[in-house]
Amino acid sequence: LGVMAAMLAEYAAEPVDVARVVRMVLLHDVVEIDAGDRFVYDDAGQAEQHLRETRAADRIFTILPADQAAEARALWDEFEARQTPEAKFAAALDRLQPLMHNYSTEGFSWREHGVKMSRVIQRNRHIADGSPRLWAYAESLIRDAVEKGYLDAD
């Protein structure tokens, strides 16, 4: 995800501080790993995911020296709020990566869990907030996945 941030920054909806985006996505992933990542289309698991991640962030960031803890927490909170250009772009990449993974595995997780095209679109449409161009690319992957049978249309 950090490499994606560095390589795809030119496609951000607004100019972004690439180093800030890289730090943001890496910290987000560390917290997500500690919290135990959930399948994005698992509604029951997602309902408690934010609380699990908040607890993980609280625990992880208190391990750091105070100045680093404050910076890390601020970046994590910024990512979660998705208000700044950097956070919007980071969140777009965070959704694009698993979509690309599902496409490259011929829809393995989508098919395993019976996910339909409308859910993929609904769950990922905020990619456009961070990058309209990457959302156009994501939409093309979704359409192609339906045509190839990787993803069921509604």
Chimera marker file (.cmm) of the C-alpha trace (Angstrom):
<marker_set name="trace">
<marker id="1" x="0.000" y="0.000" z="0.000" r="1" g="1" b="0" radius="0.5"/>
<marker id="2" x="2.890" y="2.330" z="0.716" r="1" g="1" b="0" radius="0.5"/>
<marker id="3" x="4.357" y="1.611" z="-2.719" r="1" g="1" b="0" radius="0.5"/>
<marker id="4" x="0.953" y="2.251" z="-4.301" r="1" g="1" b="0" radius="0.5"/>
<marker id="5" x="0.812" y="5.616" z="-2.530" r="1" g="1" b="0" radius="0.5"/>
<marker id="6" x="4.199" y="6.592" z="-3.903" r="1" g="1" b="0" radius="0.5"/>
<marker id="7" x="3.549" y="5.340" z="-7.421" r="1" g="1" b="0" radius="0.5"/>
<marker id="8" x="-0.036" y="6.509" z="-7.871" r="1" g="1" b="0" radius="0.5"/>
<marker id="9" x="0.129" y="9.908" z="-6.155" r="1" g="1" b="0" radius="0.5"/>
<marker id="10" x="-0.116" y="11.693" z="-9.511" r="1" g="1" b="0" radius="0.5"/>
<marker id="11" x="-3.688" y="10.380" z="-9.756" r="1" g="1" b="0" radius="0.5"/>
<marker id="12" x="-4.856" y="11.936" z="-6.492" r="1" g="1" b="0" radius="0.5"/>
<marker id="13" x="-7.868" y="14.216" z="-6.838" r="1" g="1" b="0" radius="0.5"/>
<marker id="14" x="-5.854" y="17.036" z="-5.268" r="1" g="1" b="0" radius="0.5"/>
<marker id="15" x="-2.119" y="17.495" z="-4.724" r="1" g="1" b="0" radius="0.5"/>
<marker id="16" x="-0.973" y="15.409" z="-1.753" r="1" g="1" b="0" radius="0.5"/>
<marker id="17" x="2.061" y="15.157" z="0.476" r="1" g="1" b="0" radius="0.5"/>
<marker id="18" x="3.194" y="11.693" z="-0.651" r="1" g="1" b="0" radius="0.5"/>
<marker id="19" x="5.341" y="11.018" z="2.411" r="1" g="1" b="0" radius="0.5"/>
<marker id="20" x="2.351" y="11.839" z="4.631" r="1" g="1" b="0" radius="0.5"/>
<marker id="21" x="0.121" y="9.470" z="2.644" r="1" g="1" b="0" radius="0.5"/>
<marker id="22" x="2.717" y="6.686" z="2.878" r="1" g="1" b="0" radius="0.5"/>
<marker id="23" x="3.023" y="7.115" z="6.656" r="1" g="1" b="0" radius="0.5"/>
<marker id="24" x="-0.761" y="7.236" z="6.941" r="1" g="1" b="0" radius="0.5"/>
<marker id="25" x="-1.413" y="3.998" z="5.036" r="1" g="1" b="0" radius="0.5"/>
<marker id="26" x="1.379" y="2.157" z="6.834" r="1" g="1" b="0" radius="0.5"/>
<marker id="27" x="0.113" y="3.207" z="10.264" r="1" g="1" b="0" radius="0.5"/>
<marker id="28" x="-3.431" y="2.346" z="9.240" r="1" g="1" b="0" radius="0.5"/>
<marker id="29" x="-2.324" y="-1.139" z="8.202" r="1" g="1" b="0" radius="0.5"/>
<marker id="30" x="-0.355" y="-1.739" z="11.421" r="1" g="1" b="0" radius="0.5"/>
<marker id="31" x="-3.455" y="-0.889" z="13.456" r="1" g="1" b="0" radius="0.5"/>
<marker id="32" x="-5.660" y="-2.998" z="11.194" r="1" g="1" b="0" radius="0.5"/>
<marker id="33" x="-3.329" y="-5.982" z="11.525" r="1" g="1" b="0" radius="0.5"/>
<marker id="34" x="-3.247" y="-5.654" z="15.310" r="1" g="1" b="0" radius="0.5"/>
<marker id="35" x="-7.035" y="-5.367" z="15.462" r="1" g="1" b="0" radius="0.5"/>
<marker id="36" x="-7.512" y="-8.386" z="13.241" r="1" g="1" b="0" radius="0.5"/>
<marker id="37" x="-8.555" y="-7.454" z="9.735" r="1" g="1" b="0" radius="0.5"/>
<marker id="38" x="-12.097" y="-8.343" z="8.730" r="1" g="1" b="0" radius="0.5"/>
<marker id="39" x="-13.480" y="-9.203" z="5.314" r="1" g="1" b="0" radius="0.5"/>
<marker id="40" x="-14.804" y="-5.911" z="4.034" r="1" g="1" b="0" radius="0.5"/>
<marker id="41" x="-18.180" y="-7.412" z="3.066" r="1" g="1" b="0" radius="0.5"/>
<marker id="42" x="-18.689" y="-9.095" z="6.457" r="1" g="1" b="0" radius="0.5"/>
<marker id="43" x="-21.314" y="-6.726" z="7.852" r="1" g="1" b="0" radius="0.5"/>
<marker id="44" x="-21.345" y="-8.296" z="11.311" r="1" g="1" b="0" radius="0.5"/>
<marker id="45" x="-17.555" y="-8.178" z="11.620" r="1" g="1" b="0" radius="0.5"/>
<marker id="46" x="-17.375" y="-4.654" z="10.218" r="1" g="1" b="0" radius="0.5"/>
<marker id="47" x="-19.868" y="-3.377" z="12.783" r="1" g="1" b="0" radius="0.5"/>
<marker id="48" x="-17.317" y="-3.890" z="15.566" r="1" g="1" b="0" radius="0.5"/>
<marker id="49" x="-14.196" y="-3.261" z="13.485" r="1" g="1" b="0" radius="0.5"/>
<marker id="50" x="-13.877" y="0.464" z="14.231" r="1" g="1" b="0" radius="0.5"/>
<marker id="51" x="-13.982" y="-0.199" z="17.974" r="1" g="1" b="0" radius="0.5"/>
<marker id="52" x="-11.375" y="-2.969" z="17.622" r="1" g="1" b="0" radius="0.5"/>
<marker id="53" x="-9.132" y="-0.678" z="15.579" r="1" g="1" b="0" radius="0.5"/>
<marker id="54" x="-9.537" y="2.216" z="18.023" r="1" g="1" b="0" radius="0.5"/>
<marker id="55" x="-8.489" y="-0.053" z="20.870" r="1" g="1" b="0" radius="0.5"/>
<marker id="56" x="-5.535" y="-1.307" z="18.834" r="1" g="1" b="0" radius="0.5"/>
<marker id="57" x="-4.476" y="2.262" z="18.023" r="1" g="1" b="0" radius="0.5"/>
<marker id="58" x="-4.746" y="3.217" z="21.686" r="1" g="1" b="0" radius="0.5"/>
<marker id="59" x="-2.522" y="0.290" z="22.658" r="1" g="1" b="0" radius="0.5"/>
<marker id="60" x="0.056" y="0.584" z="19.864" r="1" g="1" b="0" radius="0.5"/>
<marker id="61" x="0.535" y="4.320" z="19.971" r="1" g="1" b="0" radius="0.5"/>
<marker id="62" x="1.060" y="4.405" z="23.741" r="1" g="1" b="0" radius="0.5"/>
<marker id="63" x="4.102" y="2.155" z="23.265" r="1" g="1" b="0" radius="0.5"/>
<marker id="64" x="5.842" y="4.929" z="21.316" r="1" g="1" b="0" radius="0.5"/>
<marker id="65" x="7.627" y="7.942" z="22.798" r="1" g="1" b="0" radius="0.5"/>
<marker id="66" x="5.132" y="10.759" z="23.394" r="1" g="1" b="0" radius="0.5"/>
<marker id="67" x="6.067" y="12.857" z="20.347" r="1" g="1" b="0" radius="0.5"/>
<marker id="68" x="5.911" y="9.867" z="17.995" r="1" g="1" b="0" radius="0.5"/>
<marker id="69" x="2.704" y="8.652" z="19.614" r="1" g="1" b="0" radius="0.5"/>
<marker id="70" x="1.025" y="12.012" z="19.060" r="1" g="1" b="0" radius="0.5"/>
<marker id="71" x="2.082" y="12.164" z="15.409" r="1" g="1" b="0" radius="0.5"/>
<marker id="72" x="1.087" y="8.553" z="14.723" r="1" g="1" b="0" radius="0.5"/>
<marker id="73" x="-2.288" y="8.967" z="16.395" r="1" g="1" b="0" radius="0.5"/>
<marker id="74" x="-2.947" y="12.197" z="14.513" r="1" g="1" b="0" radius="0.5"/>
<marker id="75" x="-2.187" y="10.482" z="11.193" r="1" g="1" b="0" radius="0.5"/>
<marker id="76" x="-4.380" y="7.517" z="12.070" r="1" g="1" b="0" radius="0.5"/>
<marker id="77" x="-7.240" y="9.790" z="13.147" r="1" g="1" b="0" radius="0.5"/>
<marker id="78" x="-6.826" y="11.823" z="9.955" r="1" g="1" b="0" radius="0.5"/>
<marker id="79" x="-7.083" y="8.640" z="7.874" r="1" g="1" b="0" radius="0.5"/>
<marker id="80" x="-10.225" y="7.569" z="9.713" r="1" g="1" b="0" radius="0.5"/>
<marker id="81" x="-11.893" y="10.973" z="9.247" r="1" g="1" b="0" radius="0.5"/>
<marker id="82" x="-11.209" y="11.040" z="5.471" r="1" g="1" b="0" radius="0.5"/>
<marker id="83" x="-11.421" y="14.831" z="5.291" r="1" g="1" b="0" radius="0.5"/>
<marker id="84" x="-8.000" y="15.926" z="4.003" r="1" g="1" b="0" radius="0.5"/>
<marker id="85" x="-6.730" y="15.291" z="0.465" r="1" g="1" b="0" radius="0.5"/>
<marker id="86" x="-4.114" y="12.917" z="1.916" r="1" g="1" b="0" radius="0.5"/>
<marker id="87" x="-6.688" y="10.942" z="3.908" r="1" g="1" b="0" radius="0.5"/>
<marker id="88" x="-9.087" y="10.718" z="0.973" r="1" g="1" b="0" radius="0.5"/>
<marker id="89" x="-6.312" y="9.456" z="-1.271" r="1" g="1" b="0" radius="0.5"/>
<marker id="90" x="-5.049" y="7.010" z="1.369" r="1" g="1" b="0" radius="0.5"/>
<marker id="91" x="-8.582" y="5.655" z="1.843" r="1" g="1" b="0" radius="0.5"/>
<marker id="92" x="-8.976" y="5.329" z="-1.926" r="1" g="1" b="0" radius="0.5"/>
<marker id="93" x="-5.835" y="3.202" z="-2.102" r="1" g="1" b="0" radius="0.5"/>
<marker id="94" x="-6.973" y="1.165" z="0.896" r="1" g="1" b="0" radius="0.5"/>
<marker id="95" x="-10.110" y="0.195" z="-1.036" r="1" g="1" b="0" radius="0.5"/>
<marker id="96" x="-8.468" y="-0.147" z="-4.459" r="1" g="1" b="0" radius="0.5"/>
<marker id="97" x="-5.848" y="-2.644" z="-3.314" r="1" g="1" b="0" radius="0.5"/>
<marker id="98" x="-8.271" y="-5.400" z="-2.223" r="1" g="1" b="0" radius="0.5"/>
<marker id="99" x="-10.435" y="-4.764" z="-5.280" r="1" g="1" b="0" radius="0.5"/>
<marker id="100" x="-7.391" y="-5.337" z="-7.486" r="1" g="1" b="0" radius="0.5"/>
<marker id="101" x="-6.541" y="-8.430" z="-5.451" r="1" g="1" b="0" radius="0.5"/>
<marker id="102" x="-10.022" y="-9.856" z="-5.925" r="1" g="1" b="0" radius="0.5"/>
<marker id="103" x="-9.810" y="-9.172" z="-9.637" r="1" g="1" b="0" radius="0.5"/>
<marker id="104" x="-6.374" y="-10.790" z="-9.956" r="1" g="1" b="0" radius="0.5"/>
<marker id="105" x="-7.579" y="-13.912" z="-8.111" r="1" g="1" b="0" radius="0.5"/>
<marker id="106" x="-10.541" y="-14.186" z="-10.482" r="1" g="1" b="0" radius="0.5"/>
<marker id="107" x="-12.930" y="-13.038" z="-7.793" r="1" g="1" b="0" radius="0.5"/>
<marker id="108" x="-11.965" y="-15.673" z="-5.244" r="1" g="1" b="0" radius="0.5"/>
<marker id="109" x="-13.253" y="-13.840" z="-2.149" r="1" g="1" b="0" radius="0.5"/>
<marker id="110" x="-16.228" y="-12.341" z="-3.980" r="1" g="1" b="0" radius="0.5"/>
<marker id="111" x="-17.345" y="-15.771" z="-5.169" r="1" g="1" b="0" radius="0.5"/>
<marker id="112" x="-16.575" y="-17.474" z="-1.846" r="1" g="1" b="0" radius="0.5"/>
<marker id="113" x="-18.826" y="-15.010" z="-0.005" r="1" g="1" b="0" radius="0.5"/>
<marker id="114" x="-21.491" y="-14.471" z="-2.685" r="1" g="1" b="0" radius="0.5"/>
<marker id="115" x="-20.692" y="-10.768" z="-3.080" r="1" g="1" b="0" radius="0.5"/>
<marker id="116" x="-22.596" y="-9.009" z="-5.859" r="1" g="1" b="0" radius="0.5"/>
<marker id="117" x="-21.543" y="-6.126" z="-8.074" r="1" g="1" b="0" radius="0.5"/>
<marker id="118" x="-23.765" y="-3.561" z="-6.319" r="1" g="1" b="0" radius="0.5"/>
<marker id="119" x="-22.039" y="-4.258" z="-2.968" r="1" g="1" b="0" radius="0.5"/>
<marker id="120" x="-18.612" y="-3.882" z="-4.532" r="1" g="1" b="0" radius="0.5"/>
<marker id="121" x="-19.621" y="-0.563" z="-6.062" r="1" g="1" b="0" radius="0.5"/>
<marker id="122" x="-21.295" y="0.664" z="-2.863" r="1" g="1" b="0" radius="0.5"/>
<marker id="123" x="-18.352" y="-0.305" z="-0.661" r="1" g="1" b="0" radius="0.5"/>
<marker id="124" x="-15.716" y="1.168" z="-2.952" r="1" g="1" b="0" radius="0.5"/>
<marker id="125" x="-17.303" y="4.277" z="-4.465" r="1" g="1" b="0" radius="0.5"/>
<marker id="126" x="-15.432" y="6.555" z="-2.063" r="1" g="1" b="0" radius="0.5"/>
<marker id="127" x="-12.326" y="5.802" z="-4.128" r="1" g="1" b="0" radius="0.5"/>
<marker id="128" x="-13.626" y="8.658" z="-6.301" r="1" g="1" b="0" radius="0.5"/>
<marker id="129" x="-13.213" y="11.107" z="-3.399" r="1" g="1" b="0" radius="0.5"/>
<marker id="130" x="-9.483" y="10.482" z="-3.379" r="1" g="1" b="0" radius="0.5"/>
<marker id="131" x="-9.031" y="9.892" z="-7.091" r="1" g="1" b="0" radius="0.5"/>
<marker id="132" x="-11.674" y="10.049" z="-9.814" r="1" g="1" b="0" radius="0.5"/>
<marker id="133" x="-9.185" y="8.473" z="-12.219" r="1" g="1" b="0" radius="0.5"/>
<marker id="134" x="-8.557" y="5.499" z="-9.938" r="1" g="1" b="0" radius="0.5"/>
<marker id="135" x="-12.317" y="5.125" z="-9.439" r="1" g="1" b="0" radius="0.5"/>
<marker id="136" x="-12.750" y="5.002" z="-13.230" r="1" g="1" b="0" radius="0.5"/>
<marker id="137" x="-10.105" y="2.271" z="-13.277" r="1" g="1" b="0" radius="0.5"/>
<marker id="138" x="-11.849" y="0.424" z="-10.425" r="1" g="1" b="0" radius="0.5"/>
<marker id="139" x="-15.178" y="0.621" z="-12.259" r="1" g="1" b="0" radius="0.5"/>
<marker id="140" x="-13.542" y="-0.847" z="-15.363" r="1" g="1" b="0" radius="0.5"/>
<marker id="141" x="-12.177" y="-3.730" z="-13.260" r="1" g="1" b="0" radius="0.5"/>
<marker id="142" x="-15.612" y="-4.319" z="-11.749" r="1" g="1" b="0" radius="0.5"/>
<marker id="143" x="-17.298" y="-4.367" z="-15.175" r="1" g="1" b="0" radius="0.5"/>
<marker id="144" x="-14.626" y="-6.669" z="-16.553" r="1" g="1" b="0" radius="0.5"/>
<marker id="145" x="-14.934" y="-8.944" z="-13.510" r="1" g="1" b="0" radius="0.5"/>
<marker id="146" x="-18.670" y="-9.294" z="-14.200" r="1" g="1" b="0" radius="0.5"/>
<marker id="147" x="-18.036" y="-10.002" z="-17.893" r="1" g="1" b="0" radius="0.5"/>
<marker id="148" x="-15.454" y="-12.659" z="-17.007" r="1" g="1" b="0" radius="0.5"/>
<marker id="149" x="-17.656" y="-14.252" z="-14.361" r="1" g="1" b="0" radius="0.5"/>
<marker id="150" x="-15.413" y="-13.290" z="-11.423" r="1" g="1" b="0" radius="0.5"/>
<marker id="151" x="-18.224" y="-11.239" z="-9.898" r="1" g="1" b="0" radius="0.5"/>
<marker id="152" x="-21.970" y="-11.735" z="-10.108" r="1" g="1" b="0" radius="0.5"/>
<marker id="153" x="-24.136" y="-8.932" z="-11.407" r="1" g="1" b="0" radius="0.5"/>
<marker id="154" x="-27.205" y="-8.156" z="-9.340" r="1" g="1" b="0" radius="0.5"/>
<link id1="1" id2="2" r="1" g="1" b="0" radius="0.2"/>
<link id1="2" id2="3" r="1" g="1" b="0" radius="0.2"/>
<link id1="3" id2="4" r="1" g="1" b="0" radius="0.2"/>
<link id1="4" id2="5" r="1" g="1" b="0" radius="0.2"/>
<link id1="5" id2="6" r="1" g="1" b="0" radius="0.2"/>
<link id1="6" id2="7" r="1" g="1" b="0" radius="0.2"/>
<link id1="7" id2="8" r="1" g="1" b="0" radius="0.2"/>
<link id1="8" id2="9" r="1" g="1" b="0" radius="0.2"/>
<link id1="9" id2="10" r="1" g="1" b="0" radius="0.2"/>
<link id1="10" id2="11" r="1" g="1" b="0" radius="0.2"/>
<link id1="11" id2="12" r="1" g="1" b="0" radius="0.2"/>
<link id1="12" id2="13" r="1" g="1" b="0" radius="0.2"/>
<link id1="13" id2="14" r="1" g="1" b="0" radius="0.2"/>
<link id1="14" id2="15" r="1" g="1" b="0" radius="0.2"/>
<link id1="15" id2="16" r="1" g="1" b="0" radius="0.2"/>
<link id1="16" id2="17" r="1" g="1" b="0" radius="0.2"/>
<link id1="17" id2="18" r="1" g="1" b="0" radius="0.2"/>
<link id1="18" id2="19" r="1" g="1" b="0" radius="0.2"/>
<link id1="19" id2="20" r="1" g="1" b="0" radius="0.2"/>
<link id1="20" id2="21" r="1" g="1" b="0" radius="0.2"/>
<link id1="21" id2="22" r="1" g="1" b="0" radius="0.2"/>
<link id1="22" id2="23" r="1" g="1" b="0" radius="0.2"/>
<link id1="23" id2="24" r="1" g="1" b="0" radius="0.2"/>
<link id1="24" id2="25" r="1" g="1" b="0" radius="0.2"/>
<link id1="25" id2="26" r="1" g="1" b="0" radius="0.2"/>
<link id1="26" id2="27" r="1" g="1" b="0" radius="0.2"/>
<link id1="27" id2="28" r="1" g="1" b="0" radius="0.2"/>
<link id1="28" id2="29" r="1" g="1" b="0" radius="0.2"/>
<link id1="29" id2="30" r="1" g="1" b="0" radius="0.2"/>
<link id1="30" id2="31" r="1" g="1" b="0" radius="0.2"/>
<link id1="31" id2="32" r="1" g="1" b="0" radius="0.2"/>
<link id1="32" id2="33" r="1" g="1" b="0" radius="0.2"/>
<link id1="33" id2="34" r="1" g="1" b="0" radius="0.2"/>
<link id1="34" id2="35" r="1" g="1" b="0" radius="0.2"/>
<link id1="35" id2="36" r="1" g="1" b="0" radius="0.2"/>
<link id1="36" id2="37" r="1" g="1" b="0" radius="0.2"/>
<link id1="37" id2="38" r="1" g="1" b="0" radius="0.2"/>
<link id1="38" id2="39" r="1" g="1" b="0" radius="0.2"/>
<link id1="39" id2="40" r="1" g="1" b="0" radius="0.2"/>
<link id1="40" id2="41" r="1" g="1" b="0" radius="0.2"/>
<link id1="41" id2="42" r="1" g="1" b="0" radius="0.2"/>
<link id1="42" id2="43" r="1" g="1" b="0" radius="0.2"/>
<link id1="43" id2="44" r="1" g="1" b="0" radius="0.2"/>
<link id1="44" id2="45" r="1" g="1" b="0" radius="0.2"/>
<link id1="45" id2="46" r="1" g="1" b="0" radius="0.2"/>
<link id1="46" id2="47" r="1" g="1" b="0" radius="0.2"/>
<link id1="47" id2="48" r="1" g="1" b="0" radius="0.2"/>
<link id1="48" id2="49" r="1" g="1" b="0" radius="0.2"/>
<link id1="49" id2="50" r="1" g="1" b="0" radius="0.2"/>
<link id1="50" id2="51" r="1" g="1" b="0" radius="0.2"/>
<link id1="51" id2="52" r="1" g="1" b="0" radius="0.2"/>
<link id1="52" id2="53" r="1" g="1" b="0" radius="0.2"/>
<link id1="53" id2="54" r="1" g="1" b="0" radius="0.2"/>
<link id1="54" id2="55" r="1" g="1" b="0" radius="0.2"/>
<link id1="55" id2="56" r="1" g="1" b="0" radius="0.2"/>
<link id1="56" id2="57" r="1" g="1" b="0" radius="0.2"/>
<link id1="57" id2="58" r="1" g="1" b="0" radius="0.2"/>
<link id1="58" id2="59" r="1" g="1" b="0" radius="0.2"/>
<link id1="59" id2="60" r="1" g="1" b="0" radius="0.2"/>
<link id1="60" id2="61" r="1" g="1" b="0" radius="0.2"/>
<link id1="61" id2="62" r="1" g="1" b="0" radius="0.2"/>
<link id1="62" id2="63" r="1" g="1" b="0" radius="0.2"/>
<link id1="63" id2="64" r="1" g="1" b="0" radius="0.2"/>
<link id1="64" id2="65" r="1" g="1" b="0" radius="0.2"/>
<link id1="65" id2="66" r="1" g="1" b="0" radius="0.2"/>
<link id1="66" id2="67" r="1" g="1" b="0" radius="0.2"/>
<link id1="67" id2="68" r="1" g="1" b="0" radius="0.2"/>
<link id1="68" id2="69" r="1" g="1" b="0" radius="0.2"/>
<link id1="69" id2="70" r="1" g="1" b="0" radius="0.2"/>
<link id1="70" id2="71" r="1" g="1" b="0" radius="0.2"/>
<link id1="71" id2="72" r="1" g="1" b="0" radius="0.2"/>
<link id1="72" id2="73" r="1" g="1" b="0" radius="0.2"/>
<link id1="73" id2="74" r="1" g="1" b="0" radius="0.2"/>
<link id1="74" id2="75" r="1" g="1" b="0" radius="0.2"/>
<link id1="75" id2="76" r="1" g="1" b="0" radius="0.2"/>
<link id1="76" id2="77" r="1" g="1" b="0" radius="0.2"/>
<link id1="77" id2="78" r="1" g="1" b="0" radius="0.2"/>
<link id1="78" id2="79" r="1" g="1" b="0" radius="0.2"/>
<link id1="79" id2="80" r="1" g="1" b="0" radius="0.2"/>
<link id1="80" id2="81" r="1" g="1" b="0" radius="0.2"/>
<link id1="81" id2="82" r="1" g="1" b="0" radius="0.2"/>
<link id1="82" id2="83" r="1" g="1" b="0" radius="0.2"/>
<link id1="83" id2="84" r="1" g="1" b="0" radius="0.2"/>
<link id1="84" id2="85" r="1" g="1" b="0" radius="0.2"/>
<link id1="85" id2="86" r="1" g="1" b="0" radius="0.2"/>
<link id1="86" id2="87" r="1" g="1" b="0" radius="0.2"/>
<link id1="87" id2="88" r="1" g="1" b="0" radius="0.2"/>
<link id1="88" id2="89" r="1" g="1" b="0" radius="0.2"/>
<link id1="89" id2="90" r="1" g="1" b="0" radius="0.2"/>
<link id1="90" id2="91" r="1" g="1" b="0" radius="0.2"/>
<link id1="91" id2="92" r="1" g="1" b="0" radius="0.2"/>
<link id1="92" id2="93" r="1" g="1" b="0" radius="0.2"/>
<link id1="93" id2="94" r="1" g="1" b="0" radius="0.2"/>
<link id1="94" id2="95" r="1" g="1" b="0" radius="0.2"/>
<link id1="95" id2="96" r="1" g="1" b="0" radius="0.2"/>
<link id1="96" id2="97" r="1" g="1" b="0" radius="0.2"/>
<link id1="97" id2="98" r="1" g="1" b="0" radius="0.2"/>
<link id1="98" id2="99" r="1" g="1" b="0" radius="0.2"/>
<link id1="99" id2="100" r="1" g="1" b="0" radius="0.2"/>
<link id1="100" id2="101" r="1" g="1" b="0" radius="0.2"/>
<link id1="101" id2="102" r="1" g="1" b="0" radius="0.2"/>
<link id1="102" id2="103" r="1" g="1" b="0" radius="0.2"/>
<link id1="103" id2="104" r="1" g="1" b="0" radius="0.2"/>
<link id1="104" id2="105" r="1" g="1" b="0" radius="0.2"/>
<link id1="105" id2="106" r="1" g="1" b="0" radius="0.2"/>
<link id1="106" id2="107" r="1" g="1" b="0" radius="0.2"/>
<link id1="107" id2="108" r="1" g="1" b="0" radius="0.2"/>
<link id1="108" id2="109" r="1" g="1" b="0" radius="0.2"/>
<link id1="109" id2="110" r="1" g="1" b="0" radius="0.2"/>
<link id1="110" id2="111" r="1" g="1" b="0" radius="0.2"/>
<link id1="111" id2="112" r="1" g="1" b="0" radius="0.2"/>
<link id1="112" id2="113" r="1" g="1" b="0" radius="0.2"/>
<link id1="113" id2="114" r="1" g="1" b="0" radius="0.2"/>
<link id1="114" id2="115" r="1" g="1" b="0" radius="0.2"/>
<link id1="115" id2="116" r="1" g="1" b="0" radius="0.2"/>
<link id1="116" id2="117" r="1" g="1" b="0" radius="0.2"/>
<link id1="117" id2="118" r="1" g="1" b="0" radius="0.2"/>
<link id1="118" id2="119" r="1" g="1" b="0" radius="0.2"/>
<link id1="119" id2="120" r="1" g="1" b="0" radius="0.2"/>
<link id1="120" id2="121" r="1" g="1" b="0" radius="0.2"/>
<link id1="121" id2="122" r="1" g="1" b="0" radius="0.2"/>
<link id1="122" id2="123" r="1" g="1" b="0" radius="0.2"/>
<link id1="123" id2="124" r="1" g="1" b="0" radius="0.2"/>
<link id1="124" id2="125" r="1" g="1" b="0" radius="0.2"/>
<link id1="125" id2="126" r="1" g="1" b="0" radius="0.2"/>
<link id1="126" id2="127" r="1" g="1" b="0" radius="0.2"/>
<link id1="127" id2="128" r="1" g="1" b="0" radius="0.2"/>
<link id1="128" id2="129" r="1" g="1" b="0" radius="0.2"/>
<link id1="129" id2="130" r="1" g="1" b="0" radius="0.2"/>
<link id1="130" id2="131" r="1" g="1" b="0" radius="0.2"/>
<link id1="131" id2="132" r="1" g="1" b="0" radius="0.2"/>
<link id1="132" id2="133" r="1" g="1" b="0" radius="0.2"/>
<link id1="133" id2="134" r="1" g="1" b="0" radius="0.2"/>
<link id1="134" id2="135" r="1" g="1" b="0" radius="0.2"/>
<link id1="135" id2="136" r="1" g="1" b="0" radius="0.2"/>
<link id1="136" id2="137" r="1" g="1" b="0" radius="0.2"/>
<link id1="137" id2="138" r="1" g="1" b="0" radius="0.2"/>
<link id1="138" id2="139" r="1" g="1" b="0" radius="0.2"/>
<link id1="139" id2="140" r="1" g="1" b="0" radius="0.2"/>
<link id1="140" id2="141" r="1" g="1" b="0" radius="0.2"/>
<link id1="141" id2="142" r="1" g="1" b="0" radius="0.2"/>
<link id1="142" id2="143" r="1" g="1" b="0" radius="0.2"/>
<link id1="143" id2="144" r="1" g="1" b="0" radius="0.2"/>
<link id1="144" id2="145" r="1" g="1" b="0" radius="0.2"/>
<link id1="145" id2="146" r="1" g="1" b="0" radius="0.2"/>
<link id1="146" id2="147" r="1" g="1" b="0" radius="0.2"/>
<link id1="147" id2="148" r="1" g="1" b="0" radius="0.2"/>
<link id1="148" id2="149" r="1" g="1" b="0" radius="0.2"/>
<link id1="149" id2="150" r="1" g="1" b="0" radius="0.2"/>
<link id1="150" id2="151" r="1" g="1" b="0" radius="0.2"/>
<link id1="151" id2="152" r="1" g="1" b="0" radius="0.2"/>
<link id1="152" id2="153" r="1" g="1" b="0" radius="0.2"/>
<link id1="153" id2="154" r="1" g="1" b="0" radius="0.2"/>
</marker_set>
